[in-house]
């Protein structure tokens, strides 16, 4: 069960493999979890999910997004140490300046 994330939708509990998650976006006090062709909204904050997923290969790239490191296709450096992260599904996210230390650790991996 440690490789699964339990997501409650209505009266149904969905067990999602963490490896299937592409990224998670904040929607105020909720979060939307994006997997392949599906997405789930959960009543958990992004900070809460970050704590849950931190040790399972996920990294926060900006204020509103956590990505699965295994789903990163490439990172492109823009001017003045800004980066864009591109996932395998062609989604792109700007890597926030506040999260630069996390990027530095990722590049050293």
Buried (B, 14 or more C-beta within 10 A) or exposed (E): EEEEBEBEEEEEEBEBEBEBBBBBBBEEEEBBBBBEEEBBEBEBBBEEBBEBBEEBBBBBBBEBBBBBEBBBEEBEEEEEEEBBBBBEEEBEBEBBEEBEEBBEEBEEE
